[in-house]
Amino acid sequence: MSRSLVVTIDGPAGAGKSTVAKRLARQLGYRLLDTGAIYRAVALAARRGGVPWDDGPALARVAAGLPIEFAFVGEVNHVYLAGDDVSAAIRTPEMSGGASQVSAHPEVRTALLDLQRRLAEGGGVVVEGRDTGTVVFPAAGAKFFLTASDRERARRRTLELGDGADLETVLKEMRERDQRDAGRAVAPMVAAQDAVLVDSDGKSLDDVVAEIEAVVRARAGAAAGPE
């Protein structure tokens, strides 16, 4: 019998982490914890409460009391704040930028560590974000770093945003965000030393998920030991 693991999937914006993590969680029968959504939710809660995104201590207080919950509704992992479904509200370009600003504050990251670890207690969870394998769950049983070329990531994000989205604008914003996330002093976006690098360029979603799932199942079986 295999053991349930904590599986982390890190990587830059637009690499496909959310889609891959959701499919993987459903196929493994695991829960899904979207850490990026947590930071977006902090940005949204702060905006609704009139807290500036450059006020680290005030944002930490918002984060510490964040009433967030995740639940699958059909095939969609919904995000709730105090019972309010904010799944769409946190996915706007404004909240994407806000999440990057909010996550740069060490006070906020510290405030959210305990919350994320509680949500993943007992294993059997897929976690995706930017520092889940390096900072949040350094002892995770299976770590992955999912990436793709910046132009491919921008193309995917443009399709997600729909009509009115400009590829070159999205690409410029994505490169700026990559620089912020990789260059910040606290928990920069880097691959964990023991993470498996998965480049999704030229691969289908099924191919990427199958590649990751095979590693997880092998490690889960090995971790359980002999029958």
C-alpha positions in Angstrom: 0.0 0.0 0.0 1.4 3.4 -1.0 1.8 6.3 1.4 0.1 9.7 0.8 2.6 12.4 0.1 2.8 16.2 0.1 3.5 17.0 -3.6 4.8 20.5 -4.4 4.8 22.1 -7.9 6.6 25.4 -8.2 7.4 27.5 -11.2 6.9 30.9 -12.9 3.6 32.5 -13.9 1.9 30.9 -16.9 3.8 27.6 -16.6 0.6 25.7 -16.2 1.0 24.9 -12.5 -2.7 25.4 -11.6 -4.0 23.2 -14.5 -1.4 20.5 -13.9 -1.9 20.5 -10.1 -5.7 20.2 -10.4 -5.5 17.3 -12.9 -2.8 15.6 -10.8 -4.8 15.9 -7.6 -7.9 14.5 -9.2 -6.0 11.5 -10.7 -4.2 10.7 -7.4 -7.3 11.3 -5.3 -5.4 14.0 -3.4 -6.6 17.4 -2.1 -5.5 20.6 -3.9 -3.9 23.5 -2.1 -3.3 26.5 -4.3 -0.8 28.8 -2.5 -0.9 31.3 -5.2 -4.7 31.7 -4.6 -3.9 32.3 -1.0 -1.7 35.3 -1.8 -4.2 36.6 -4.3 -6.9 36.2 -1.6 -4.7 38.3 0.8 -4.4 41.0 -1.9 -8.2 40.9 -2.4 -9.0 41.0 1.3 -6.5 43.9 1.8 -8.1 45.8 -1.1 -11.6 45.3 0.3 -10.4 46.4 3.7 -8.5 49.4 2.5 -5.1 48.1 3.4 -2.3 49.2 1.0 -0.3 46.5 -0.7 3.0 48.2 0.5 2.1 48.0 4.2 3.8 44.8 5.3 2.7 44.8 9.0 -1.0 45.6 8.1 -1.0 42.9 5.4 0.4 40.4 7.9 -2.6 41.0 10.1 -4.9 40.4 7.2 -3.0 37.2 6.3 -3.0 35.9 9.9 -6.8 36.1 10.1 -7.5 35.0 6.5 -10.7 32.9 6.5 -9.9 30.9 3.4 -11.3 27.5 2.3 -10.8 25.4 -0.8 -13.4 23.0 -2.2 -13.9 21.2 -5.5 -17.2 22.0 -7.3 -17.2 19.4 -10.0 -13.8 19.8 -11.6 -13.2 23.3 -10.4 -11.3 24.1 -7.2 -13.2 27.0 -5.7 -11.8 29.5 -3.3 -13.9 31.0 -0.5 -13.3 33.9 1.8 -15.5 33.9 4.8 -18.0 31.8 2.8 -17.9 34.2 -0.2 -16.8 32.5 -3.5 -13.9 34.7 -4.8 -12.6 32.2 -7.4 -13.2 34.8 -10.2 -12.3 37.9 -8.2 -8.8 36.8 -7.4 -7.9 35.9 -11.0 -8.0 39.4 -12.5 -4.7 41.0 -13.7 -5.0 43.5 -10.9 -5.0 40.7 -8.2 -2.2 38.9 -10.0 0.0 42.0 -9.6 -1.2 42.5 -6.1 -0.3 38.9 -5.1 3.2 39.5 -6.3 3.5 42.7 -4.2 1.9 41.1 -1.2 4.1 38.0 -1.3 7.3 40.1 -1.2 6.6 41.1 2.4 8.4 38.7 4.9 5.7 39.4 7.5 3.0 38.1 5.2 4.9 35.0 4.2 5.6 34.2 7.9 1.9 34.7 8.8 0.8 32.3 6.1 3.2 29.5 6.7 1.3 28.0 9.6 -2.0 28.2 7.6 -0.6 26.4 4.6 1.0 23.7 6.7 -2.2 23.1 8.6 -4.1 22.8 5.3 -1.6 20.1 4.2 -1.5 18.0 7.4 -1.5 14.3 6.9 -0.3 14.4 3.3 -2.4 13.4 0.3 -2.2 16.9 -1.0 -0.9 18.6 -4.1 0.5 22.1 -3.5 1.4 24.6 -6.1 3.0 28.0 -5.9 6.5 29.6 -6.2 8.3 28.5 -3.0 6.3 25.5 -1.8 9.2 23.1 -2.2 11.9 25.4 -0.8 10.2 27.2 2.1 6.7 26.0 2.8 7.2 22.2 2.6 11.0 21.6 2.4 10.4 18.0 3.5 7.8 17.2 0.8 7.9 13.7 -0.5 7.9 14.8 -4.2 8.9 18.2 -5.5 8.6 19.5 -9.1 9.6 22.8 -10.8 7.3 23.3 -13.9 8.5 25.8 -16.5 8.2 26.8 -20.1 9.6 29.6 -22.3 8.4 33.1 -21.4 6.8 33.6 -24.8 4.9 30.3 -24.5 3.8 31.2 -21.0 2.6 34.6 -22.2 0.7 32.9 -25.1 -1.1 30.7 -22.6 -2.0 33.5 -20.3 -3.3 35.7 -23.2 -5.6 32.9 -24.1 -6.8 32.6 -20.5 -7.5 36.4 -20.4 -9.5 36.3 -23.6 -10.6 39.1 -25.9 -8.7 42.3 -25.4 -5.5 40.8 -24.1 -2.4 41.7 -26.0 0.4 39.1 -26.2 3.3 41.6 -26.1 1.8 43.4 -23.1 1.3 40.2 -21.3 4.8 39.1 -22.2 6.3 42.4 -20.9 4.3 42.1 -17.6 5.3 38.5 -17.2 9.0 39.2 -17.6 8.7 42.0 -15.0 7.0 39.6 -12.6 9.5 36.9 -13.2 12.3 39.4 -12.3 10.4 40.5 -9.1 9.7 36.9 -8.0 13.2 35.6 -8.7 15.0 38.6 -7.3 13.2 39.2 -4.0 15.2 38.9 -0.8 12.6 36.7 0.9 11.7 33.3 -0.5 12.7 34.0 -4.1 11.3 31.8 -6.9 13.9 29.1 -7.4 13.7 25.4 -7.9 14.4 23.3 -4.8 17.7 21.4 -5.1 15.8 18.1 -5.0 13.0 19.2 -7.3 12.4 17.4 -10.6 12.5 19.9 -13.5 9.6 19.6 -15.9 9.7 21.7 -19.1 6.2 21.8 -20.6 7.2 23.3 -23.9 5.9 21.1 -26.7 4.1 18.8 -24.3 0.4 18.2 -23.9 -1.3 18.5 -20.5 -1.7 14.7 -20.4 2.0 14.2 -21.1 3.1 16.6 -18.3 0.7 15.1 -15.8 1.6 11.6 -16.7 5.3 12.4 -16.2 4.7 13.9 -12.7 2.2 11.2 -11.7 4.7 8.4 -12.4 7.3 10.0 -10.1 4.7 10.5 -7.3 3.4 7.0 -7.5 6.9 5.5 -7.5 7.9 7.6 -4.5 4.7 6.9 -2.6 5.2 3.2 -3.0 8.8 3.4 -2.0 8.0 5.5 1.1 5.4 2.9 2.3 8.1 0.2 2.4 7.6 -3.5 2.0 4.1 -5.0 2.7 
